[in-house]
Amino acid sequence: MENPFNVEKPVRPTFLIVLCILTFIGSGWGLINNLFQLAMFTPERLVAQIQQITTMAGTETQPSWVSSMLSSSLEVLQTTIMHGKAIYSLAALCAVISLIGAFMMYKLKRNGFYLYAVAQIGQLFIMPIYSGWNSAVIVSMAMSGFFALLFIILYGLNYSKLKY
């Protein structure tokens, strides 16, 4: 005769634990960084960066692609001066949603996968919405998108282990 109170707890795969820990670190750092940027945001600080880039762009010895990247970086910084609080707030919100999704997946809840995926994909489009599609944004989006897609695929490998 079996004990009806002896309920087996679902086994959490080690790979899922590793992914969740990496997400806690990455998204936690993203949240802290964006909250810090939001708290310390001043247009004057960004103007100083613009002046440094303008000085670097003034040299004639660099290839054309470097000049293109510097000018698009200037566009991004100018956009950040105008919309910095919104950009950092949205990025912090995406980091929070990503953390919630990872915590839910750690608890083996399937909805956490969807929250995580939406947050990661949404975070990619914050800068293009405000700054447009220049080369600096595209390079940044490609690099961030690679890791976002990689983690979504790796979490997807554990999707069958997640419960409703």
ChimeraX commands (.cxc) that place a marker at each C-alpha (Angstrom):
marker #1 position 0.00,0.00,0.00 radius 0.5
marker #1 position 1.39,3.40,-1.05 radius 0.5
marker #1 position 1.45,6.46,1.13 radius 0.5
marker #1 position -0.73,9.15,-0.57 radius 0.5
marker #1 position 1.25,11.88,1.20 radius 0.5
marker #1 position 4.55,10.80,-0.31 radius 0.5
marker #1 position 4.59,13.07,-3.34 radius 0.5
marker #1 position 7.69,13.08,-5.52 radius 0.5
marker #1 position 9.17,16.46,-6.24 radius 0.5
marker #1 position 10.04,17.04,-9.88 radius 0.5
marker #1 position 13.72,16.79,-10.64 radius 0.5
marker #1 position 15.29,20.01,-11.89 radius 0.5
marker #1 position 17.85,19.29,-14.64 radius 0.5
marker #1 position 21.40,20.44,-13.87 radius 0.5
marker #1 position 21.63,22.19,-17.24 radius 0.5
marker #1 position 18.54,24.25,-16.40 radius 0.5
marker #1 position 20.07,25.19,-13.04 radius 0.5
marker #1 position 23.25,26.39,-14.79 radius 0.5
marker #1 position 21.25,28.42,-17.32 radius 0.5
marker #1 position 19.16,30.01,-14.58 radius 0.5
marker #1 position 22.23,30.93,-12.55 radius 0.5
marker #1 position 23.86,32.50,-15.61 radius 0.5
marker #1 position 20.64,34.43,-16.27 radius 0.5
marker #1 position 20.44,35.58,-12.65 radius 0.5
marker #1 position 23.99,36.92,-12.99 radius 0.5
marker #1 position 23.55,38.51,-16.43 radius 0.5
marker #1 position 20.09,39.98,-15.98 radius 0.5
marker #1 position 20.86,40.97,-12.39 radius 0.5
marker #1 position 23.92,42.86,-13.59 radius 0.5
marker #1 position 21.83,44.42,-16.37 radius 0.5
marker #1 position 19.24,45.57,-13.84 radius 0.5
marker #1 position 21.85,47.05,-11.50 radius 0.5
marker #1 position 23.67,48.74,-14.38 radius 0.5
marker #1 position 20.51,50.26,-15.87 radius 0.5
marker #1 position 19.26,51.47,-12.49 radius 0.5
marker #1 position 22.67,53.03,-11.85 radius 0.5
marker #1 position 22.65,54.67,-15.28 radius 0.5
marker #1 position 19.13,55.94,-14.63 radius 0.5
marker #1 position 20.11,57.38,-11.26 radius 0.5
marker #1 position 23.34,58.94,-12.52 radius 0.5
marker #1 position 21.97,60.13,-15.89 radius 0.5
marker #1 position 23.08,63.62,-16.83 radius 0.5
marker #1 position 23.29,65.00,-20.36 radius 0.5
marker #1 position 26.58,66.71,-19.44 radius 0.5
marker #1 position 28.33,63.38,-18.96 radius 0.5
marker #1 position 27.21,62.23,-22.39 radius 0.5
marker #1 position 28.29,65.52,-23.96 radius 0.5
marker #1 position 31.81,64.83,-22.67 radius 0.5
marker #1 position 31.73,61.44,-24.40 radius 0.5
marker #1 position 30.51,63.08,-27.60 radius 0.5
marker #1 position 33.45,65.49,-27.45 radius 0.5
marker #1 position 35.89,62.58,-27.04 radius 0.5
marker #1 position 34.41,60.75,-30.03 radius 0.5
marker #1 position 34.44,63.93,-32.11 radius 0.5
marker #1 position 38.13,64.37,-31.31 radius 0.5
marker #1 position 38.83,60.75,-32.32 radius 0.5
marker #1 position 36.80,61.16,-35.52 radius 0.5
marker #1 position 38.86,64.22,-36.47 radius 0.5
marker #1 position 41.96,62.19,-37.26 radius 0.5
marker #1 position 42.42,61.49,-40.96 radius 0.5
marker #1 position 44.32,58.19,-40.66 radius 0.5
marker #1 position 41.43,55.87,-39.89 radius 0.5
marker #1 position 39.54,53.69,-42.37 radius 0.5
marker #1 position 36.10,54.74,-43.58 radius 0.5
marker #1 position 34.32,52.01,-41.61 radius 0.5
marker #1 position 35.80,53.38,-38.38 radius 0.5
marker #1 position 34.57,56.86,-39.26 radius 0.5
marker #1 position 31.14,55.39,-39.98 radius 0.5
marker #1 position 31.05,53.61,-36.63 radius 0.5
marker #1 position 32.15,56.76,-34.80 radius 0.5
marker #1 position 29.48,58.88,-36.48 radius 0.5
marker #1 position 26.76,56.34,-35.70 radius 0.5
marker #1 position 28.03,56.17,-32.11 radius 0.5
marker #1 position 27.57,59.92,-31.97 radius 0.5
marker #1 position 23.98,59.48,-33.15 radius 0.5
marker #1 position 23.35,56.93,-30.40 radius 0.5
marker #1 position 24.82,59.23,-27.74 radius 0.5
marker #1 position 22.74,62.16,-28.99 radius 0.5
marker #1 position 19.62,60.00,-28.88 radius 0.5
marker #1 position 20.53,58.90,-25.36 radius 0.5
marker #1 position 20.80,62.54,-24.30 radius 0.5
marker #1 position 17.24,63.12,-25.47 radius 0.5
marker #1 position 15.68,59.82,-24.34 radius 0.5
marker #1 position 18.08,58.48,-21.70 radius 0.5
marker #1 position 15.58,58.03,-18.90 radius 0.5
marker #1 position 13.16,56.11,-21.14 radius 0.5
marker #1 position 15.94,53.93,-22.59 radius 0.5
marker #1 position 17.39,53.01,-19.19 radius 0.5
marker #1 position 13.92,52.48,-17.69 radius 0.5
marker #1 position 12.84,50.12,-20.47 radius 0.5
marker #1 position 16.13,48.22,-20.27 radius 0.5
marker #1 position 15.71,47.84,-16.48 radius 0.5
marker #1 position 12.11,46.65,-16.99 radius 0.5
marker #1 position 13.28,44.04,-19.50 radius 0.5
marker #1 position 15.94,42.87,-17.03 radius 0.5
marker #1 position 13.30,42.50,-14.29 radius 0.5
marker #1 position 10.99,40.53,-16.60 radius 0.5
marker #1 position 13.94,38.36,-17.63 radius 0.5
marker #1 position 14.78,37.67,-13.98 radius 0.5
marker #1 position 11.16,36.79,-13.21 radius 0.5
marker #1 position 11.09,34.45,-16.20 radius 0.5
marker #1 position 14.33,32.75,-15.13 radius 0.5
marker #1 position 13.04,32.37,-11.57 radius 0.5
marker #1 position 9.83,30.82,-12.88 radius 0.5
marker #1 position 11.82,28.40,-15.03 radius 0.5
marker #1 position 13.95,27.57,-11.99 radius 0.5
marker #1 position 10.68,26.65,-10.30 radius 0.5
marker #1 position 9.88,24.58,-13.43 radius 0.5
marker #1 position 7.04,26.85,-14.58 radius 0.5
marker #1 position 6.60,26.91,-18.35 radius 0.5
marker #1 position 5.32,30.51,-18.50 radius 0.5
marker #1 position 8.77,31.65,-17.37 radius 0.5
marker #1 position 10.15,30.62,-20.75 radius 0.5
marker #1 position 7.76,32.95,-22.53 radius 0.5
marker #1 position 8.46,35.84,-20.16 radius 0.5
marker #1 position 12.19,35.38,-20.60 radius 0.5
marker #1 position 11.97,35.18,-24.40 radius 0.5
marker #1 position 9.75,38.28,-24.67 radius 0.5
marker #1 position 12.06,40.27,-22.38 radius 0.5
marker #1 position 15.18,39.27,-24.29 radius 0.5
marker #1 position 13.69,40.03,-27.70 radius 0.5
marker #1 position 12.11,43.27,-26.46 radius 0.5
marker #1 position 15.41,44.46,-25.05 radius 0.5
marker #1 position 16.99,44.17,-28.50 radius 0.5
marker #1 position 14.61,46.73,-29.97 radius 0.5
marker #1 position 14.94,49.52,-27.38 radius 0.5
marker #1 position 17.77,51.36,-29.13 radius 0.5
marker #1 position 16.45,50.96,-32.70 radius 0.5
marker #1 position 13.13,52.44,-31.59 radius 0.5
marker #1 position 14.80,55.56,-30.26 radius 0.5
marker #1 position 17.93,55.82,-32.40 radius 0.5
marker #1 position 17.04,54.15,-35.66 radius 0.5
marker #1 position 19.00,51.56,-37.59 radius 0.5
marker #1 position 22.56,52.87,-37.79 radius 0.5
marker #1 position 25.70,50.75,-37.84 radius 0.5
marker #1 position 26.45,51.05,-34.11 radius 0.5
marker #1 position 22.93,49.92,-33.23 radius 0.5
marker #1 position 23.03,47.05,-35.71 radius 0.5
marker #1 position 26.41,45.77,-34.42 radius 0.5
marker #1 position 25.24,46.02,-30.82 radius 0.5
marker #1 position 21.94,44.37,-31.67 radius 0.5
marker #1 position 23.68,41.52,-33.51 radius 0.5
marker #1 position 26.00,40.77,-30.60 radius 0.5
marker #1 position 23.25,40.98,-27.98 radius 0.5
marker #1 position 20.87,39.11,-30.25 radius 0.5
marker #1 position 23.32,36.24,-30.62 radius 0.5
marker #1 position 23.43,35.65,-26.86 radius 0.5
marker #1 position 19.69,36.20,-26.45 radius 0.5
marker #1 position 18.95,33.66,-29.17 radius 0.5
marker #1 position 21.51,31.23,-27.77 radius 0.5
marker #1 position 19.95,31.33,-24.31 radius 0.5
marker #1 position 16.40,31.07,-25.68 radius 0.5
marker #1 position 17.43,27.98,-27.65 radius 0.5
marker #1 position 19.21,26.48,-24.62 radius 0.5
marker #1 position 16.17,27.12,-22.43 radius 0.5
marker #1 position 14.05,25.61,-25.21 radius 0.5
marker #1 position 16.05,22.40,-24.88 radius 0.5
marker #1 position 14.68,22.19,-21.32 radius 0.5
marker #1 position 11.13,23.19,-22.32 radius 0.5
marker #1 position 9.80,19.62,-21.97 radius 0.5
marker #1 position 10.95,19.56,-18.32 radius 0.5
marker #1 position 8.89,22.65,-17.49 radius 0.5
marker #1 position 5.37,22.20,-16.17 radius 0.5
marker #1 position 2.28,24.28,-16.78 radius 0.5
marker link #1:1,2 radius 0.2
marker link #1:2,3 radius 0.2
marker link #1:3,4 radius 0.2
marker link #1:4,5 radius 0.2
marker link #1:5,6 radius 0.2
marker link #1:6,7 radius 0.2
marker link #1:7,8 radius 0.2
marker link #1:8,9 radius 0.2
marker link #1:9,10 radius 0.2
marker link #1:10,11 radius 0.2
marker link #1:11,12 radius 0.2
marker link #1:12,13 radius 0.2
marker link #1:13,14 radius 0.2
marker link #1:14,15 radius 0.2
marker link #1:15,16 radius 0.2
marker link #1:16,17 radius 0.2
marker link #1:17,18 radius 0.2
marker link #1:18,19 radius 0.2
marker link #1:19,20 radius 0.2
marker link #1:20,21 radius 0.2
marker link #1:21,22 radius 0.2
marker link #1:22,23 radius 0.2
marker link #1:23,24 radius 0.2
marker link #1:24,25 radius 0.2
marker link #1:25,26 radius 0.2
marker link #1:26,27 radius 0.2
marker link #1:27,28 radius 0.2
marker link #1:28,29 radius 0.2
marker link #1:29,30 radius 0.2
marker link #1:30,31 radius 0.2
marker link #1:31,32 radius 0.2
marker link #1:32,33 radius 0.2
marker link #1:33,34 radius 0.2
marker link #1:34,35 radius 0.2
marker link #1:35,36 radius 0.2
marker link #1:36,37 radius 0.2
marker link #1:37,38 radius 0.2
marker link #1:38,39 radius 0.2
marker link #1:39,40 radius 0.2
marker link #1:40,41 radius 0.2
marker link #1:41,42 radius 0.2
marker link #1:42,43 radius 0.2
marker link #1:43,44 radius 0.2
marker link #1:44,45 radius 0.2
marker link #1:45,46 radius 0.2
marker link #1:46,47 radius 0.2
marker link #1:47,48 radius 0.2
marker link #1:48,49 radius 0.2
marker link #1:49,50 radius 0.2
marker link #1:50,51 radius 0.2
marker link #1:51,52 radius 0.2
marker link #1:52,53 radius 0.2
marker link #1:53,54 radius 0.2
marker link #1:54,55 radius 0.2
marker link #1:55,56 radius 0.2
marker link #1:56,57 radius 0.2
marker link #1:57,58 radius 0.2
marker link #1:58,59 radius 0.2
marker link #1:59,60 radius 0.2
marker link #1:60,61 radius 0.2
marker link #1:61,62 radius 0.2
marker link #1:62,63 radius 0.2
marker link #1:63,64 radius 0.2
marker link #1:64,65 radius 0.2
marker link #1:65,66 radius 0.2
marker link #1:66,67 radius 0.2
marker link #1:67,68 radius 0.2
marker link #1:68,69 radius 0.2
marker link #1:69,70 radius 0.2
marker link #1:70,71 radius 0.2
marker link #1:71,72 radius 0.2
marker link #1:72,73 radius 0.2
marker link #1:73,74 radius 0.2
marker link #1:74,75 radius 0.2
marker link #1:75,76 radius 0.2
marker link #1:76,77 radius 0.2
marker link #1:77,78 radius 0.2
marker link #1:78,79 radius 0.2
marker link #1:79,80 radius 0.2
marker link #1:80,81 radius 0.2
marker link #1:81,82 radius 0.2
marker link #1:82,83 radius 0.2
marker link #1:83,84 radius 0.2
marker link #1:84,85 radius 0.2
marker link #1:85,86 radius 0.2
marker link #1:86,87 radius 0.2
marker link #1:87,88 radius 0.2
marker link #1:88,89 radius 0.2
marker link #1:89,90 radius 0.2
marker link #1:90,91 radius 0.2
marker link #1:91,92 radius 0.2
marker link #1:92,93 radius 0.2
marker link #1:93,94 radius 0.2
marker link #1:94,95 radius 0.2
marker link #1:95,96 radius 0.2
marker link #1:96,97 radius 0.2
marker link #1:97,98 radius 0.2
marker link #1:98,99 radius 0.2
marker link #1:99,100 radius 0.2
marker link #1:100,101 radius 0.2
marker link #1:101,102 radius 0.2
marker link #1:102,103 radius 0.2
marker link #1:103,104 radius 0.2
marker link #1:104,105 radius 0.2
marker link #1:105,106 radius 0.2
marker link #1:106,107 radius 0.2
marker link #1:107,108 radius 0.2
marker link #1:108,109 radius 0.2
marker link #1:109,110 radius 0.2
marker link #1:110,111 radius 0.2
marker link #1:111,112 radius 0.2
marker link #1:112,113 radius 0.2
marker link #1:113,114 radius 0.2
marker link #1:114,115 radius 0.2
marker link #1:115,116 radius 0.2
marker link #1:116,117 radius 0.2
marker link #1:117,118 radius 0.2
marker link #1:118,119 radius 0.2
marker link #1:119,120 radius 0.2
marker link #1:120,121 radius 0.2
marker link #1:121,122 radius 0.2
marker link #1:122,123 radius 0.2
marker link #1:123,124 radius 0.2
marker link #1:124,125 radius 0.2
marker link #1:125,126 radius 0.2
marker link #1:126,127 radius 0.2
marker link #1:127,128 radius 0.2
marker link #1:128,129 radius 0.2
marker link #1:129,130 radius 0.2
marker link #1:130,131 radius 0.2
marker link #1:131,132 radius 0.2
marker link #1:132,133 radius 0.2
marker link #1:133,134 radius 0.2
marker link #1:134,135 radius 0.2
marker link #1:135,136 radius 0.2
marker link #1:136,137 radius 0.2
marker link #1:137,138 radius 0.2
marker link #1:138,139 radius 0.2
marker link #1:139,140 radius 0.2
marker link #1:140,141 radius 0.2
marker link #1:141,142 radius 0.2
marker link #1:142,143 radius 0.2
marker link #1:143,144 radius 0.2
marker link #1:144,145 radius 0.2
marker link #1:145,146 radius 0.2
marker link #1:146,147 radius 0.2
marker link #1:147,148 radius 0.2
marker link #1:148,149 radius 0.2
marker link #1:149,150 radius 0.2
marker link #1:150,151 radius 0.2
marker link #1:151,152 radius 0.2
marker link #1:152,153 radius 0.2
marker link #1:153,154 radius 0.2
marker link #1:154,155 radius 0.2
marker link #1:155,156 radius 0.2
marker link #1:156,157 radius 0.2
marker link #1:157,158 radius 0.2
marker link #1:158,159 radius 0.2
marker link #1:159,160 radius 0.2
marker link #1:160,161 radius 0.2
marker link #1:161,162 radius 0.2
marker link #1:162,163 radius 0.2
marker link #1:163,164 radius 0.2
view
